[in-house]
Amino acid sequence: MDNIKDIVNTVIGNMASQNPDEHNKAERIWENLLNEKELRHTKVIGIKEDTLFVCVDSPAWMYQMRIRQMSILKQLKEDVPGVKRIRFKMGKIK
């Protein structure tokens, strides 16, 4: 049986990926903003309205990303101005 977190992340990802070009652009920018270690523990799920959804694999990385959230968002807004916030969700990074 699937873990409920994985199901929720899949549903959010499907809903958020309605505009694949914007999602791909946000994902490329995300990969350029974070270091290699951070990228191993995070994954962009998608964009829904003005929110970028990101999956993190542990509470420690959730905390770390929340510390950096405002600086990442500031840089992200330069290339994807429609994104006004980042929401982090716990789940598996595939």
BANUSE-235714 format. One record per atom (N, C-alpha, C): y, z, x; residue number from 1. Coordinates in Angstrom, 3 decimals. Each point is the difference from the previous one (the first is absolute). Example, Ala and Ser with C-alpha at 12.3 -4.5 7.8 and 13.67 -1.06 7.14 Angstrom:
residues 2
        y        z        x num
   -5.690    7.800   13.190   1
    1.190    0.000   -0.890   1
    1.200    0.000    0.900   1
    1.050   -0.720   -0.350   2
    1.190    0.060    0.820   2
    1.090    0.730   -0.770   2
***
This chain:
residues 94
        y        z        x num
   -1.171    0.000    0.842   1
    1.171    0.000   -0.842   1
    1.238    0.000    0.890   1
    0.996   -0.790   -0.386   2
    1.228   -0.110    0.780   2
    0.832    1.266   -0.105   2
    0.668    0.301    1.095   3
    0.925    1.124    0.049   3
    1.223   -0.345   -0.845   3
    0.503    0.936   -0.788   4
    1.129   -0.256   -0.892   4
    1.234   -0.437    0.782   4
    0.200    0.545    1.222   5
    1.142   -0.407    0.822   5
   -0.079   -1.482    0.342   5
   -1.201   -0.471    0.318   6
   -0.170   -1.409    0.331   6
    0.267   -0.883   -1.217   6
   -0.440    0.445   -1.159   7
    0.223   -0.753   -1.229   7
    1.497   -0.084   -0.301   7
    0.690    1.136    0.105   8
    1.441    0.025   -0.256   8
    0.724   -0.908    0.994   8
   -0.359    0.082    1.279   9
    0.641   -0.852    0.999   9
   -0.253   -1.477   -0.266   9
   -1.186   -0.341   -0.441  10
   -0.302   -1.392   -0.341  10
    0.832   -0.460   -1.183  10
    0.095    0.820   -1.029  11
    0.790   -0.350   -1.182  11
    1.470   -0.169    0.372  11
    0.538    0.940    0.771  12
    1.407   -0.101    0.421  12
    0.190   -1.246    0.847  12
   -0.930   -0.248    0.887  13
    0.085   -1.198    0.841  13
    0.002   -1.272   -0.820  13
   -0.852   -0.066   -1.018  14
   -0.048   -1.187   -0.860  14
    1.285   -0.170   -0.789  14
    0.529    1.099   -0.524  15
    1.253   -0.067   -0.754  15
    1.163   -0.348    0.921  15
   -0.009    0.568    1.191  16
    1.120   -0.166    0.913  16
    0.022   -1.364    0.668  16
   -1.112   -0.678    0.032  17
   -0.071   -1.279    0.697  17
    0.337   -1.182   -0.893  17
    0.784    0.221   -1.013  18
    0.354   -1.089   -0.898  18
    0.892   -1.027    0.687  18
    0.735    0.393    1.029  19
    0.806   -0.912    0.777  19
   -0.544    0.001    1.428  19
   -0.990   -0.866    0.297  20
   -0.670    0.057    1.297  20
    0.919   -0.314    1.179  20
    1.008   -0.851   -0.183  21
    0.898   -0.312    1.110  21
    0.780    1.230    0.445  21
    0.536    0.732   -0.959  22
    0.739    1.220    0.317  22
   -0.925    1.044    0.613  22
   -1.209    0.107   -0.533  23
   -0.985    0.943    0.549  23
   -0.320   -0.362    1.447  23
   -0.274   -1.270    0.275  24
   -0.340   -0.425    1.356  24
    1.152    0.251    0.962  24
    1.215   -0.266   -0.452  25
    1.170    0.237    0.841  25
    0.139    1.491    0.304  25
   -0.139    0.842   -1.009  26
    0.091    1.449    0.199  26
   -1.096    0.488    0.936  26
   -1.191   -0.553   -0.142  27
   -1.121    0.410    0.855  27
    0.256   -0.390    1.459  27
    0.527   -1.197    0.240  28
    0.317   -0.425    1.367  28
    1.079    0.890    0.610  28
    1.020    0.312   -0.787  29
    1.074    0.862    0.487  29
   -0.540    1.387    0.297  29
   -0.842    0.526   -0.896  30
   -0.623    1.313    0.200  30
   -0.736    0.032    1.333  30
   -0.761   -1.055    0.281  31
   -0.772   -0.062    1.245  31
    0.901   -0.028    1.228  31
    1.204   -0.560   -0.137  32
    0.939   -0.032    1.121  32
    0.747    1.320    0.177  32
    0.157    0.773   -1.064  33
    0.754    1.254    0.056  33
   -0.814    1.173    0.541  33
   -1.314   -0.033   -0.204  34
   -0.843    1.123    0.380  34
   -0.713   -0.270    1.310  34
   -0.359    1.079    0.679  35
   -0.779   -0.177    1.223  35
   -1.482   -0.164   -0.362  35
   -0.786   -0.331    1.006  36
   -1.422   -0.308   -0.229  36
   -0.755    1.173   -0.624  36
    0.287    1.208    0.459  37
   -0.688    1.181   -0.518  37
    0.337    0.212   -1.482  37
    1.274   -0.160   -0.363  38
    0.411    0.155   -1.396  38
   -0.645   -1.060   -0.882  38
   -0.120   -1.207    0.520  39
   -0.603   -1.083   -0.779  39
   -1.479    0.242   -0.280  39
   -0.686    0.703    0.875  40
   -1.422    0.305   -0.228  40
   -0.191    0.973   -1.145  40
    1.055    0.730   -0.359  41
   -0.106    1.033   -1.031  41
    0.762   -0.333   -1.275  41
    0.591   -1.198   -0.070  42
    0.766   -0.408   -1.182  42
   -0.349   -1.433   -0.382  42
    0.237   -0.314   -1.269  43
   -0.211   -1.372   -0.472  43
    0.930   -0.250   -1.179  43
    0.722   -1.115    0.056  44
    0.856   -0.384   -1.117  44
   -0.897   -0.452   -1.144  44
    0.191    0.610   -1.167  45
   -0.777   -0.371   -1.181  45
    0.700   -1.118   -0.757  45
    1.319    0.118   -0.139  46
    0.748   -1.030   -0.700  46
    1.373    0.480   -0.416  46
    0.696   -0.883   -0.714  47
    1.337    0.310   -0.501  47
   -0.021   -0.125   -1.512  47
    0.527    0.995   -0.660  48
    0.133    0.000   -1.463  48
    1.446    0.356   -0.303  48
    0.688   -0.918   -0.655  49
    1.427    0.152   -0.294  49
    0.754    0.233    1.300  49
    0.561    1.188    0.215  50
    0.783    0.259    1.214  50
   -0.694    0.972    0.953  50
   -1.322    0.170   -0.144  51
   -0.738    0.994    0.772  51
   -1.097   -0.649    0.840  51
   -0.023    0.349    1.282  52
   -1.070   -0.416    0.894  52
   -1.054    1.102   -0.014  52
   -1.226   -0.342   -0.346  53
   -1.100    0.965   -0.035  53
   -0.801   -0.119    1.299  53
   -0.226    1.150    0.629  54
   -0.711    0.044    1.272  54
   -1.102    1.053   -0.098  54
   -1.180   -0.362    0.449  55
   -1.138    0.917    0.032  55
   -0.067    0.650    1.385  55
   -0.217    1.312    0.033  56
   -0.207    0.736    1.253  56
   -1.346    0.703   -0.080  56
   -0.610    0.235    1.165  57
   -1.378    0.487   -0.028  57
   -0.184    1.512    0.145  57
    1.090    0.759    0.134  58
   -0.161    1.459    0.111  58
    1.322    0.692   -0.336  58
   -0.078    1.282   -0.340  59
    1.232    0.747   -0.259  59
    0.925    0.050    1.222  59
   -0.573    0.052    1.182  60
    0.811    0.026    1.216  60
    0.820   -1.278    0.141  60
   -0.627   -1.134   -0.296  61
    0.730   -1.273    0.087  61
    0.965   -0.170   -1.167  61
   -0.310    0.579   -1.131  62
    0.946    0.005   -1.123  62
    1.282    0.715    0.439  62
   -0.158    1.146    0.623  63
    1.146    0.778    0.486  63
    0.778   -0.793    1.047  63
   -0.705   -0.588    0.952  64
    0.634   -0.774    1.065  64
    0.802   -1.169   -0.570  64
   -0.564   -0.699   -0.967  65
    0.696   -1.145   -0.585  65
    1.200    0.445   -0.840  65
   -0.117    1.133   -0.649  66
    1.141    0.506   -0.781  66
    1.157    0.391    0.914  66
   -0.314    0.489    1.183  67
    1.052    0.315    0.965  67
    0.747   -1.284    0.387  67
   -0.713   -1.074    0.190  68
    0.590   -1.275    0.431  68
    0.455   -0.886   -1.163  68
   -0.255    0.421   -1.218  69
    0.229   -0.824   -1.183  69
    1.410   -0.596   -0.063  69
    1.032    0.793    0.194  70
    1.365   -0.493   -0.150  70
    0.355   -1.031    1.073  70
   -0.421    0.225    1.241  71
    0.311   -0.968    1.056  71
   -0.778   -1.299   -0.207  71
   -1.246    0.097   -0.443  72
   -0.798   -1.199   -0.286  72
    0.625   -0.761   -1.164  72
    0.379    0.726   -1.054  73
    0.588   -0.629   -1.181  73
    1.303   -0.716    0.349  73
    0.814    0.607    0.816  74
    1.272   -0.616    0.406  74
   -0.245   -1.346    0.678  74
   -0.963   -0.050    0.913  75
   -0.318   -1.246    0.699  75
   -0.660   -1.007   -0.938  75
   -0.839    0.480   -0.878  76
   -0.702   -0.869   -0.938  76
    0.971   -0.675   -0.971  76
    1.005    0.740   -0.439  77
    0.988   -0.529   -0.955  77
    0.772   -1.184    0.563  77
    0.142   -0.058    1.320  78
    0.722   -1.107    0.609  78
   -0.668   -1.340   -0.283  78
   -1.326   -0.030   -0.018  79
   -0.741   -1.244   -0.214  79
   -0.554   -0.151   -1.412  79
   -0.217    1.100   -0.679  80
   -0.495   -0.021   -1.381  80
    0.938    0.887   -0.811  80
    1.178   -0.532   -0.364  81
    1.013    0.841   -0.658  81
   -0.421    0.547   -1.362  81
   -0.989   -0.591   -0.628  82
   -0.462    0.488   -1.297  82
   -0.738    1.322    0.071  82
   -0.461    0.386    1.185  83
   -0.734    1.251    0.168  83
    0.999    1.143    0.147  83
   -0.095    0.963   -0.913  84
    0.929    1.123    0.015  84
   -0.680    1.328    0.336  84
   -1.337    0.007   -0.055  85
   -0.713    1.240    0.329  85
   -1.416   -0.328    0.480  85
   -0.578    0.986    0.657  86
   -1.382   -0.103    0.471  86
   -0.774    1.154   -0.618  86
   -1.160   -0.309   -0.580  87
   -0.892    1.028   -0.558  87
   -1.285   -0.016    0.800  87
   -0.386    1.164    0.465  88
   -1.236    0.131    0.774  88
   -1.093    0.576   -0.886  88
   -1.195   -0.564    0.137  89
   -1.183    0.438   -0.745  89
   -1.108    0.283    0.996  89
   -0.832    0.999   -0.311  90
   -1.158    0.298    0.842  90
   -1.149   -0.926   -0.383  90
   -0.749   -0.450    1.007  91
   -1.155   -0.833   -0.266  91
   -0.595   -0.517    1.291  91
   -1.013   -0.834   -0.142  92
   -0.665   -0.590    1.150  92
    0.801   -1.199    0.501  92
    0.039   -0.137    1.311  93
    0.624   -1.150    0.628  93
   -1.133   -0.950    0.373  93
    0.017   -1.183   -0.585  94
   -1.092   -0.954    0.233  94
    0.394   -1.032    1.004  94
***
